Structures are given as structure tokens and as C-alpha cells.
Amino acid sequence: MAGETKTHDERLRDLEAEAFRTGRTLAEHGEQLGEIREQQATAFGNIDSLANAVGAPGDRTITLRLDVIERVLFALARAQNIDPDALD
């Protein structure tokens, strides 16, 4: 009987440890999900800004809209310390 109790207690400790690890893992995943949501919100905000800069079809010629896109992309590259003129 003492051996069964010890085995039962060990199994309970193992289950508690596993539950703790699982809870910690879920918390970490929750934090990562929050960070991903923030990144997505930023990305969608950037897309909205780009769309506003480009304008709706018909507002400007395609040449003007492409010029705006090019300037925005060059500015983004420079903000990341990338020289767009050096890229081929």
C-alpha cells in the first residue's frame, strides 16, 4: 500500500509539473499572439497610409501614382539603412 501511495504521489507531482509547463507555454504563446496583433495593426496602418498616398483610381494618372509608391518605398529603404540606388 505504501508503494502505491508513493507512485500515486509521484504521478500527481508529474501531472502538476506538466500542467505548470503547459500554463507557462500558453502564457508565452498569448504574449507572442499579442505582439503579432500589434505588428499586423502597424502593417495595416502602413498599407492604409500607402493607399491614401497613392489615391483612388482616377484621382491621378498611373505615372503619378507609381511615382508616389516609388518615393514611399525609397523612404522605407532609407529608414532601414538600405541605399536603394545601390540595389540592382
C-alpha positions as CSV (number, residue, x, y, z in Angstrom):
1,M,0.0,0.0,0.0
2,A,2.8,2.4,0.8
3,G,4.3,1.8,-2.6
4,E,1.0,2.5,-4.3
5,T,0.7,5.8,-2.4
6,K,4.2,6.8,-3.4
7,T,3.6,6.0,-7.0
8,H,0.3,7.9,-6.9
9,D,2.0,10.9,-5.3
10,E,4.8,10.9,-7.9
11,R,2.2,10.7,-10.7
12,L,0.4,13.7,-9.1
13,R,3.6,15.7,-8.9
14,D,4.4,14.8,-12.6
15,L,0.9,15.9,-13.6
16,E,1.2,19.2,-11.6
17,A,4.6,19.9,-13.2
18,E,3.2,19.2,-16.7
19,A,0.2,21.5,-16.0
20,F,2.6,24.2,-14.9
21,R,4.7,23.9,-18.0
22,T,1.6,23.9,-20.2
23,G,0.3,27.0,-18.5
24,R,3.6,28.8,-18.9
25,T,3.7,27.8,-22.6
26,L,0.2,29.0,-23.1
27,A,1.1,32.3,-21.5
28,E,4.1,32.7,-23.7
29,H,2.0,31.9,-26.8
30,G,-0.5,34.5,-25.6
31,E,2.2,37.1,-25.4
32,Q,3.5,36.2,-28.9
33,L,0.0,36.5,-30.3
34,G,-0.3,39.9,-28.8
35,E,2.9,41.0,-30.4
36,I,1.8,39.6,-33.8
37,R,-1.5,41.5,-33.5
38,E,0.4,44.7,-32.8
39,Q,2.6,44.1,-35.8
40,Q,-0.4,43.4,-38.0
41,A,-2.1,46.6,-36.8
42,T,1.1,48.5,-37.7
43,A,1.3,46.8,-41.1
44,F,-2.3,47.5,-41.9
45,G,-1.8,51.1,-40.8
46,N,1.1,51.4,-43.2
47,I,-1.0,49.9,-46.0
48,D,-3.7,52.4,-45.3
49,S,-1.2,55.2,-45.4
50,L,0.2,54.0,-48.7
51,A,-3.2,53.7,-50.2
52,N,-4.0,57.2,-49.1
53,A,-0.8,58.4,-50.6
54,V,-1.5,56.7,-53.9
55,G,-5.1,57.7,-54.0
56,A,-8.1,56.1,-55.6
57,P,-8.0,55.1,-59.3
58,G,-8.9,58.1,-61.5
59,D,-7.7,60.7,-59.0
60,R,-4.2,60.7,-60.6
61,T,-2.5,59.2,-63.6
62,I,-0.9,55.8,-63.1
63,T,2.5,57.5,-63.6
64,L,1.9,59.8,-60.7
65,R,0.7,57.0,-58.5
66,L,3.7,54.9,-59.3
67,D,6.0,57.8,-58.6
68,V,4.4,58.2,-55.2
69,I,4.8,54.4,-54.5
70,E,8.5,54.6,-55.6
71,R,9.2,57.5,-53.3
72,V,7.5,55.8,-50.3
73,L,9.5,52.6,-50.9
74,F,12.7,54.5,-51.2
75,A,12.0,56.3,-47.9
76,L,11.2,53.0,-46.2
77,A,14.5,51.5,-47.6
78,R,16.5,54.5,-46.3
79,A,14.8,54.3,-42.9
80,Q,16.2,50.8,-42.7
81,N,19.7,52.0,-43.8
82,I,19.4,50.5,-47.2
83,D,20.6,52.5,-50.2
84,P,18.0,51.8,-52.9
85,D,20.2,53.4,-55.5
86,A,22.9,50.8,-54.8
87,L,20.5,47.9,-55.4
88,D,20.3,46.2,-58.8
